[in-house]
Amino acid sequence: MLGLGDFWVSLVFILMILSTILCVVYGALNWNKEGVDDAKLVAEEQKWETEEKGIEEKL
Amino acid sequence: MNILLLTSITLIYLAGVGYLAYLAFRRTKTAADYMVAGRNAHPYVMALSYGATFISTSAIVGFGGAAAVFGMGILYLTFLNIFMGIFVAFVFIGKRTRVMGFNLNAHTFPEFLGLRFQSRTLQGVAGLVIFFGMPLYAAVVLMGGAQFIAQVLTVDYNVALFFFTVIIAIYVIMGGLKGVMYTDAFQGSIMFIGMSLLLIMTYAKLGGVVHAHQKLTDLAPTAIQIFGAKGHTGWTSFPKFGSEYWWTLVSTIVMGVGIGVLAQPQLVVRFMTVKSNRELNRAVLVGGVFILMMTGVAFTVGALTNVYFVEHPNFGKISLLAANKVVDNIIPLYISNAMPQWFTALFMVTLLSAAMSTLSSQFHVMGTSVGRDIYEKWIGGKGNTVLINKLGILVAILISLSIAWGLPLFFEGGTAIIARGTAIFFGLCAAAFLPMFLAGLYSKKISRISALAGFWAGLGSSLFWILFMHLSESRSLLLCKTLFGVDSLVQGTKWEVVDPLFIGFPLAVIVTLVVQIFAKPPVKDHVEKCFYGIK
């Protein structure tokens, strides 16, 4: 294949290309996934907790 | 070579580095900016910075030259670099490291381990391992870069070494990790362009992809005639199973991938520089393609140089013989003979970029180890965090420079010791850090005591193996010879070639598991804090 000499070197060409395609496909499919900013998440959670405490105190 | 062309390209390159360093300096205000690039790095910057740090000059020139000897079988290393070094590292280690690092507010790799296992001593000792282990590894890259500059620009080696260090020192100290990552991304982009052109021009010169491969395959009888006794079967086929070349190639691949890569402090810290996992997803795409174009191209072109040199009327022999049996000279010789002058200048900047991007990260991680991990957190020193880390980096740079300059000058075996620097550091990282790092990321039950027991067992055993057993290190380091009068305590047996990684890593895993049976479970609140947001 591709002018290469044996099975093992032909295989590594395929593996090398496939692993790159895996990275590209994974990156493309998940391009916009898991985009939650931790800092915002924690800040929101803290705000929610403070509000909760305030309500409890009022009650 | 045209010195005017070379100087112009070098100056444009340095101006680019200078501008980015200034930009990073302006944008660096807090300790988090200085140590983890403000945790808001762009995925392209993060991926290229990771890749450019990963790939040093030796990966291109040294391993490219090795490909000219062993052939394309070495491409298994590229496959594993992409699959393990990018895909597995980012998806299965990077994401958890990022979230846990944020939950614990970790700024360095030792701090991550220390906070995960609630041990300041661990943070300090991990910092010490980096601070003492890494200068040798940095000296390898520093000497390689300086020798290359001295050769190409025909300047004195010591002058090259001094200026090379000063330029990197300025932007690492001024810009912190932002300075390192911005310049890494720039240097990574240059490396990408340089290597892409190298591949295209090589295939074009040799008559196209299939034709070039076929010509190399047709040279198999020459390879067998010269290296056949050692198991060589041709440059486009794998060496004979169980032969000397087979073992060398397989162990190079295994060691090159180096499970240690997964626990390299300068790479792990990159995962903590992005604000969400989305950036890591995007970086996987960029990183995978980048690594393919680095080692994939270097190894393919390295093997194909044999066709060029055999067909060339002035050489008419295989690459190794054309380069007077100096493996490291094969790629530079090929570039200077086969490529146009403008490309030789571009390739010089490509190699300069590879060396500088690796070194800047090494300097930064050593500096934060001494400033943040040892001085601030372990000893409890007070002061301006950014300033302390700047001083730490300065100390690390001075030590690395002293080793690279002084060790070969004042000590006869100095160069031999430095040459083992990469192997020593990788061995230490894999044995000491990797088991506890993986356990910390994936196990909620792992206790502090079992993680620490594994750390000490891995560190102690790999250090012992490096100093007294593994011949290639123990012979260079001379301690075994001084104490016991022999180069290795197991000289003449098969144990002398067993790598420290194969001893230290399994031992650390076993000790961790055994101690875990008797250990108390960790505090629930702490574990919940660590794993908050990790599915």
HADDOCK unambig.tbl for C-alpha pairs under 7 A between the chains (distance, minus, plus):
assign (segid A and resid 2 and name CA) (segid B and resid 210 and name CA) 4.89 0.50 0.50
assign (segid A and resid 2 and name CA) (segid B and resid 213 and name CA) 6.84 0.50 0.50
assign (segid A and resid 3 and name CA) (segid B and resid 210 and name CA) 5.06 0.50 0.50
assign (segid A and resid 3 and name CA) (segid B and resid 211 and name CA) 6.83 0.50 0.50
assign (segid A and resid 3 and name CA) (segid B and resid 213 and name CA) 4.96 0.50 0.50
assign (segid A and resid 3 and name CA) (segid B and resid 214 and name CA) 4.34 0.50 0.50
assign (segid A and resid 3 and name CA) (segid B and resid 217 and name CA) 6.99 0.50 0.50
assign (segid A and resid 4 and name CA) (segid B and resid 213 and name CA) 5.78 0.50 0.50
assign (segid A and resid 4 and name CA) (segid B and resid 214 and name CA) 6.37 0.50 0.50
assign (segid A and resid 4 and name CA) (segid B and resid 217 and name CA) 6.17 0.50 0.50
assign (segid A and resid 4 and name CA) (segid B and resid 236 and name CA) 5.40 0.50 0.50
assign (segid A and resid 5 and name CA) (segid B and resid 217 and name CA) 5.48 0.50 0.50
assign (segid A and resid 5 and name CA) (segid B and resid 236 and name CA) 4.80 0.50 0.50
assign (segid A and resid 5 and name CA) (segid B and resid 237 and name CA) 5.03 0.50 0.50
assign (segid A and resid 6 and name CA) (segid B and resid 236 and name CA) 6.84 0.50 0.50
assign (segid A and resid 6 and name CA) (segid B and resid 237 and name CA) 4.93 0.50 0.50
assign (segid A and resid 8 and name CA) (segid B and resid 237 and name CA) 6.72 0.50 0.50
assign (segid A and resid 8 and name CA) (segid B and resid 238 and name CA) 6.24 0.50 0.50
assign (segid A and resid 9 and name CA) (segid B and resid 72 and name CA) 6.46 0.50 0.50
assign (segid A and resid 9 and name CA) (segid B and resid 73 and name CA) 5.70 0.50 0.50
assign (segid A and resid 9 and name CA) (segid B and resid 236 and name CA) 6.21 0.50 0.50
assign (segid A and resid 9 and name CA) (segid B and resid 237 and name CA) 5.52 0.50 0.50
assign (segid A and resid 9 and name CA) (segid B and resid 238 and name CA) 6.41 0.50 0.50
assign (segid A and resid 12 and name CA) (segid B and resid 75 and name CA) 6.49 0.50 0.50
assign (segid A and resid 12 and name CA) (segid B and resid 76 and name CA) 5.88 0.50 0.50
assign (segid A and resid 15 and name CA) (segid B and resid 79 and name CA) 6.32 0.50 0.50
assign (segid A and resid 16 and name CA) (segid B and resid 78 and name CA) 6.83 0.50 0.50
assign (segid A and resid 16 and name CA) (segid B and resid 79 and name CA) 4.59 0.50 0.50
assign (segid A and resid 19 and name CA) (segid B and resid 79 and name CA) 6.82 0.50 0.50
assign (segid A and resid 19 and name CA) (segid B and resid 82 and name CA) 6.47 0.50 0.50
assign (segid A and resid 19 and name CA) (segid B and resid 83 and name CA) 5.83 0.50 0.50
assign (segid A and resid 20 and name CA) (segid B and resid 82 and name CA) 6.78 0.50 0.50
assign (segid A and resid 20 and name CA) (segid B and resid 288 and name CA) 5.24 0.50 0.50
assign (segid A and resid 20 and name CA) (segid B and resid 289 and name CA) 5.93 0.50 0.50
assign (segid A and resid 20 and name CA) (segid B and resid 292 and name CA) 6.97 0.50 0.50
assign (segid A and resid 23 and name CA) (segid B and resid 87 and name CA) 6.31 0.50 0.50
assign (segid A and resid 23 and name CA) (segid B and resid 284 and name CA) 5.55 0.50 0.50
assign (segid A and resid 23 and name CA) (segid B and resid 285 and name CA) 4.94 0.50 0.50
assign (segid A and resid 23 and name CA) (segid B and resid 288 and name CA) 5.46 0.50 0.50
assign (segid A and resid 24 and name CA) (segid B and resid 285 and name CA) 4.32 0.50 0.50
assign (segid A and resid 27 and name CA) (segid B and resid 281 and name CA) 4.98 0.50 0.50
assign (segid A and resid 27 and name CA) (segid B and resid 282 and name CA) 4.87 0.50 0.50
assign (segid A and resid 27 and name CA) (segid B and resid 284 and name CA) 5.63 0.50 0.50
assign (segid A and resid 27 and name CA) (segid B and resid 285 and name CA) 4.65 0.50 0.50
assign (segid A and resid 30 and name CA) (segid B and resid 281 and name CA) 5.93 0.50 0.50
assign (segid A and resid 31 and name CA) (segid B and resid 278 and name CA) 6.47 0.50 0.50
assign (segid A and resid 31 and name CA) (segid B and resid 281 and name CA) 6.17 0.50 0.50
assign (segid A and resid 31 and name CA) (segid B and resid 282 and name CA) 5.54 0.50 0.50
assign (segid A and resid 32 and name CA) (segid B and resid 278 and name CA) 6.05 0.50 0.50
assign (segid A and resid 33 and name CA) (segid B and resid 278 and name CA) 5.50 0.50 0.50
assign (segid A and resid 34 and name CA) (segid B and resid 276 and name CA) 6.78 0.50 0.50
assign (segid A and resid 34 and name CA) (segid B and resid 277 and name CA) 5.36 0.50 0.50
assign (segid A and resid 34 and name CA) (segid B and resid 278 and name CA) 4.91 0.50 0.50
assign (segid A and resid 35 and name CA) (segid B and resid 276 and name CA) 5.51 0.50 0.50
assign (segid A and resid 35 and name CA) (segid B and resid 277 and name CA) 6.19 0.50 0.50
assign (segid A and resid 35 and name CA) (segid B and resid 278 and name CA) 4.65 0.50 0.50
assign (segid A and resid 36 and name CA) (segid B and resid 276 and name CA) 5.85 0.50 0.50
assign (segid A and resid 37 and name CA) (segid B and resid 275 and name CA) 5.64 0.50 0.50
assign (segid A and resid 37 and name CA) (segid B and resid 276 and name CA) 5.21 0.50 0.50
assign (segid A and resid 38 and name CA) (segid B and resid 275 and name CA) 6.64 0.50 0.50
assign (segid A and resid 38 and name CA) (segid B and resid 276 and name CA) 6.55 0.50 0.50
